[in-house]
């Protein structure tokens, strides 16, 4: 929140992550366990994803997003950062913890 409310902007990119990197299938498994209903990640080729996205965003942007998704699937973003703790003074919450908390309030 401080990044949005401080008088001075952080003047850097803030890469916010949870405490562990998760693949799409792991996210689907957590949602299945917590929600009690099956959630399945269906991988699309970059061309399939680009075609789907092109129905809601400009075609060039759809291609960019599909290429980013491919890079992420190949591990380009398999990392964690200390940004959340540095900015807030608290460690990040895990995805499962957040889903459980939000589902309990559902």
Biotite code that builds the C-alpha atoms (Angstrom):
import biotite.structure as struc

atoms = struc.array([
    struc.Atom([0.000, 0.000, 0.000], chain_id="A", res_id=1, res_name="UNK", atom_name="CA", element="C"),
    struc.Atom([2.854, 2.356, 0.745], chain_id="A", res_id=2, res_name="UNK", atom_name="CA", element="C"),
    struc.Atom([3.881, 2.160, -2.912], chain_id="A", res_id=3, res_name="UNK", atom_name="CA", element="C"),
    struc.Atom([0.528, 3.738, -3.737], chain_id="A", res_id=4, res_name="UNK", atom_name="CA", element="C"),
    struc.Atom([0.225, 6.181, -0.845], chain_id="A", res_id=5, res_name="UNK", atom_name="CA", element="C"),
    struc.Atom([3.741, 7.438, -0.055], chain_id="A", res_id=6, res_name="UNK", atom_name="CA", element="C"),
    struc.Atom([4.577, 10.978, -1.105], chain_id="A", res_id=7, res_name="UNK", atom_name="CA", element="C"),
    struc.Atom([7.402, 9.594, -3.255], chain_id="A", res_id=8, res_name="UNK", atom_name="CA", element="C"),
    struc.Atom([6.911, 6.796, -5.764], chain_id="A", res_id=9, res_name="UNK", atom_name="CA", element="C"),
    struc.Atom([9.285, 3.830, -5.368], chain_id="A", res_id=10, res_name="UNK", atom_name="CA", element="C"),
    struc.Atom([10.775, 4.650, -8.816], chain_id="A", res_id=11, res_name="UNK", atom_name="CA", element="C"),
    struc.Atom([11.240, 0.959, -9.609], chain_id="A", res_id=12, res_name="UNK", atom_name="CA", element="C"),
    struc.Atom([9.268, -2.027, -10.787], chain_id="A", res_id=13, res_name="UNK", atom_name="CA", element="C"),
    struc.Atom([7.814, -3.894, -7.835], chain_id="A", res_id=14, res_name="UNK", atom_name="CA", element="C"),
    struc.Atom([7.625, -7.606, -8.607], chain_id="A", res_id=15, res_name="UNK", atom_name="CA", element="C"),
    struc.Atom([5.134, -8.946, -6.082], chain_id="A", res_id=16, res_name="UNK", atom_name="CA", element="C"),
    struc.Atom([5.064, -12.693, -5.450], chain_id="A", res_id=17, res_name="UNK", atom_name="CA", element="C"),
    struc.Atom([3.829, -15.082, -2.854], chain_id="A", res_id=18, res_name="UNK", atom_name="CA", element="C"),
    struc.Atom([6.203, -17.257, -0.849], chain_id="A", res_id=19, res_name="UNK", atom_name="CA", element="C"),
    struc.Atom([6.385, -19.979, -3.520], chain_id="A", res_id=20, res_name="UNK", atom_name="CA", element="C"),
    struc.Atom([6.148, -20.155, -7.312], chain_id="A", res_id=21, res_name="UNK", atom_name="CA", element="C"),
    struc.Atom([3.120, -22.102, -8.514], chain_id="A", res_id=22, res_name="UNK", atom_name="CA", element="C"),
    struc.Atom([2.333, -23.691, -11.862], chain_id="A", res_id=23, res_name="UNK", atom_name="CA", element="C"),
    struc.Atom([-1.153, -23.435, -13.360], chain_id="A", res_id=24, res_name="UNK", atom_name="CA", element="C"),
    struc.Atom([-1.886, -27.073, -12.465], chain_id="A", res_id=25, res_name="UNK", atom_name="CA", element="C"),
    struc.Atom([-0.894, -26.424, -8.836], chain_id="A", res_id=26, res_name="UNK", atom_name="CA", element="C"),
    struc.Atom([-3.264, -23.440, -8.678], chain_id="A", res_id=27, res_name="UNK", atom_name="CA", element="C"),
    struc.Atom([-6.062, -25.598, -10.095], chain_id="A", res_id=28, res_name="UNK", atom_name="CA", element="C"),
    struc.Atom([-5.339, -28.335, -7.511], chain_id="A", res_id=29, res_name="UNK", atom_name="CA", element="C"),
    struc.Atom([-5.487, -25.842, -4.626], chain_id="A", res_id=30, res_name="UNK", atom_name="CA", element="C"),
    struc.Atom([-8.767, -24.408, -5.913], chain_id="A", res_id=31, res_name="UNK", atom_name="CA", element="C"),
    struc.Atom([-10.154, -27.953, -6.231], chain_id="A", res_id=32, res_name="UNK", atom_name="CA", element="C"),
    struc.Atom([-9.156, -28.918, -2.674], chain_id="A", res_id=33, res_name="UNK", atom_name="CA", element="C"),
    struc.Atom([-10.403, -25.736, -1.042], chain_id="A", res_id=34, res_name="UNK", atom_name="CA", element="C"),
    struc.Atom([-13.536, -25.238, -3.114], chain_id="A", res_id=35, res_name="UNK", atom_name="CA", element="C"),
    struc.Atom([-14.547, -28.869, -3.247], chain_id="A", res_id=36, res_name="UNK", atom_name="CA", element="C"),
    struc.Atom([-15.284, -28.702, -6.968], chain_id="A", res_id=37, res_name="UNK", atom_name="CA", element="C"),
    struc.Atom([-12.982, -29.785, -9.775], chain_id="A", res_id=38, res_name="UNK", atom_name="CA", element="C"),
    struc.Atom([-10.906, -27.047, -11.357], chain_id="A", res_id=39, res_name="UNK", atom_name="CA", element="C"),
    struc.Atom([-8.787, -28.078, -14.324], chain_id="A", res_id=40, res_name="UNK", atom_name="CA", element="C"),
    struc.Atom([-6.117, -26.122, -16.124], chain_id="A", res_id=41, res_name="UNK", atom_name="CA", element="C"),
    struc.Atom([-6.329, -26.756, -19.843], chain_id="A", res_id=42, res_name="UNK", atom_name="CA", element="C"),
    struc.Atom([-3.147, -25.760, -21.582], chain_id="A", res_id=43, res_name="UNK", atom_name="CA", element="C"),
    struc.Atom([-3.629, -24.052, -24.929], chain_id="A", res_id=44, res_name="UNK", atom_name="CA", element="C"),
    struc.Atom([-1.043, -23.608, -27.623], chain_id="A", res_id=45, res_name="UNK", atom_name="CA", element="C"),
    struc.Atom([0.107, -20.006, -28.035], chain_id="A", res_id=46, res_name="UNK", atom_name="CA", element="C"),
    struc.Atom([-1.904, -19.898, -31.258], chain_id="A", res_id=47, res_name="UNK", atom_name="CA", element="C"),
    struc.Atom([-5.077, -21.134, -29.536], chain_id="A", res_id=48, res_name="UNK", atom_name="CA", element="C"),
    struc.Atom([-4.641, -18.697, -26.665], chain_id="A", res_id=49, res_name="UNK", atom_name="CA", element="C"),
    struc.Atom([-3.885, -15.839, -29.042], chain_id="A", res_id=50, res_name="UNK", atom_name="CA", element="C"),
    struc.Atom([-7.051, -16.576, -31.027], chain_id="A", res_id=51, res_name="UNK", atom_name="CA", element="C"),
    struc.Atom([-9.173, -16.631, -27.859], chain_id="A", res_id=52, res_name="UNK", atom_name="CA", element="C"),
    struc.Atom([-7.650, -13.428, -26.546], chain_id="A", res_id=53, res_name="UNK", atom_name="CA", element="C"),
    struc.Atom([-8.045, -11.687, -29.912], chain_id="A", res_id=54, res_name="UNK", atom_name="CA", element="C"),
    struc.Atom([-11.798, -11.782, -29.382], chain_id="A", res_id=55, res_name="UNK", atom_name="CA", element="C"),
    struc.Atom([-11.448, -9.381, -26.439], chain_id="A", res_id=56, res_name="UNK", atom_name="CA", element="C"),
    struc.Atom([-8.206, -7.452, -27.004], chain_id="A", res_id=57, res_name="UNK", atom_name="CA", element="C"),
    struc.Atom([-6.433, -6.094, -30.100], chain_id="A", res_id=58, res_name="UNK", atom_name="CA", element="C"),
    struc.Atom([-4.763, -8.898, -32.124], chain_id="A", res_id=59, res_name="UNK", atom_name="CA", element="C"),
    struc.Atom([-1.188, -7.667, -31.610], chain_id="A", res_id=60, res_name="UNK", atom_name="CA", element="C"),
    struc.Atom([-1.750, -7.502, -27.858], chain_id="A", res_id=61, res_name="UNK", atom_name="CA", element="C"),
    struc.Atom([-3.294, -10.996, -27.934], chain_id="A", res_id=62, res_name="UNK", atom_name="CA", element="C"),
    struc.Atom([-0.122, -12.341, -29.574], chain_id="A", res_id=63, res_name="UNK", atom_name="CA", element="C"),
    struc.Atom([2.037, -10.593, -26.961], chain_id="A", res_id=64, res_name="UNK", atom_name="CA", element="C"),
    struc.Atom([-0.014, -12.060, -24.104], chain_id="A", res_id=65, res_name="UNK", atom_name="CA", element="C"),
    struc.Atom([0.091, -15.541, -25.643], chain_id="A", res_id=66, res_name="UNK", atom_name="CA", element="C"),
    struc.Atom([3.882, -15.287, -25.994], chain_id="A", res_id=67, res_name="UNK", atom_name="CA", element="C"),
    struc.Atom([4.161, -14.175, -22.363], chain_id="A", res_id=68, res_name="UNK", atom_name="CA", element="C"),
    struc.Atom([2.026, -17.133, -21.301], chain_id="A", res_id=69, res_name="UNK", atom_name="CA", element="C"),
    struc.Atom([4.327, -19.490, -23.221], chain_id="A", res_id=70, res_name="UNK", atom_name="CA", element="C"),
    struc.Atom([7.406, -18.002, -21.521], chain_id="A", res_id=71, res_name="UNK", atom_name="CA", element="C"),
    struc.Atom([5.762, -18.344, -18.104], chain_id="A", res_id=72, res_name="UNK", atom_name="CA", element="C"),
    struc.Atom([4.826, -21.971, -18.844], chain_id="A", res_id=73, res_name="UNK", atom_name="CA", element="C"),
    struc.Atom([8.475, -22.605, -19.726], chain_id="A", res_id=74, res_name="UNK", atom_name="CA", element="C"),
    struc.Atom([9.594, -21.239, -16.341], chain_id="A", res_id=75, res_name="UNK", atom_name="CA", element="C"),
    struc.Atom([10.411, -17.601, -17.075], chain_id="A", res_id=76, res_name="UNK", atom_name="CA", element="C"),
    struc.Atom([8.677, -16.451, -13.887], chain_id="A", res_id=77, res_name="UNK", atom_name="CA", element="C"),
    struc.Atom([9.481, -19.367, -11.567], chain_id="A", res_id=78, res_name="UNK", atom_name="CA", element="C"),
    struc.Atom([10.740, -17.140, -8.796], chain_id="A", res_id=79, res_name="UNK", atom_name="CA", element="C"),
    struc.Atom([9.870, -15.425, -5.596], chain_id="A", res_id=80, res_name="UNK", atom_name="CA", element="C"),
    struc.Atom([10.925, -11.991, -4.408], chain_id="A", res_id=81, res_name="UNK", atom_name="CA", element="C"),
    struc.Atom([11.261, -10.292, -1.051], chain_id="A", res_id=82, res_name="UNK", atom_name="CA", element="C"),
    struc.Atom([9.313, -7.263, -2.296], chain_id="A", res_id=83, res_name="UNK", atom_name="CA", element="C"),
    struc.Atom([6.143, -7.852, -0.274], chain_id="A", res_id=84, res_name="UNK", atom_name="CA", element="C"),
    struc.Atom([8.101, -8.111, 2.964], chain_id="A", res_id=85, res_name="UNK", atom_name="CA", element="C"),
    struc.Atom([10.364, -5.159, 2.114], chain_id="A", res_id=86, res_name="UNK", atom_name="CA", element="C"),
    struc.Atom([7.415, -2.909, 1.258], chain_id="A", res_id=87, res_name="UNK", atom_name="CA", element="C"),
    struc.Atom([4.945, -4.027, 3.931], chain_id="A", res_id=88, res_name="UNK", atom_name="CA", element="C"),
    struc.Atom([7.201, -5.344, 6.680], chain_id="A", res_id=89, res_name="UNK", atom_name="CA", element="C"),
    struc.Atom([5.252, -8.628, 6.603], chain_id="A", res_id=90, res_name="UNK", atom_name="CA", element="C"),
    struc.Atom([5.913, -11.850, 4.706], chain_id="A", res_id=91, res_name="UNK", atom_name="CA", element="C"),
    struc.Atom([3.566, -12.654, 1.821], chain_id="A", res_id=92, res_name="UNK", atom_name="CA", element="C"),
    struc.Atom([0.672, -15.045, 2.300], chain_id="A", res_id=93, res_name="UNK", atom_name="CA", element="C"),
    struc.Atom([0.647, -18.273, 0.304], chain_id="A", res_id=94, res_name="UNK", atom_name="CA", element="C"),
    struc.Atom([-1.969, -18.794, -2.390], chain_id="A", res_id=95, res_name="UNK", atom_name="CA", element="C"),
    struc.Atom([-3.623, -21.665, -0.525], chain_id="A", res_id=96, res_name="UNK", atom_name="CA", element="C"),
    struc.Atom([-3.864, -19.570, 2.647], chain_id="A", res_id=97, res_name="UNK", atom_name="CA", element="C"),
    struc.Atom([-5.501, -16.715, 0.743], chain_id="A", res_id=98, res_name="UNK", atom_name="CA", element="C"),
    struc.Atom([-7.953, -19.032, -1.020], chain_id="A", res_id=99, res_name="UNK", atom_name="CA", element="C"),
    struc.Atom([-8.878, -20.726, 2.259], chain_id="A", res_id=100, res_name="UNK", atom_name="CA", element="C"),
    struc.Atom([-9.426, -17.374, 3.970], chain_id="A", res_id=101, res_name="UNK", atom_name="CA", element="C"),
    struc.Atom([-11.532, -16.024, 1.121], chain_id="A", res_id=102, res_name="UNK", atom_name="CA", element="C"),
    struc.Atom([-13.523, -19.250, 0.746], chain_id="A", res_id=103, res_name="UNK", atom_name="CA", element="C"),
    struc.Atom([-14.331, -19.230, 4.456], chain_id="A", res_id=104, res_name="UNK", atom_name="CA", element="C"),
    struc.Atom([-15.910, -15.794, 4.034], chain_id="A", res_id=105, res_name="UNK", atom_name="CA", element="C"),
    struc.Atom([-17.880, -16.995, 1.004], chain_id="A", res_id=106, res_name="UNK", atom_name="CA", element="C"),
])
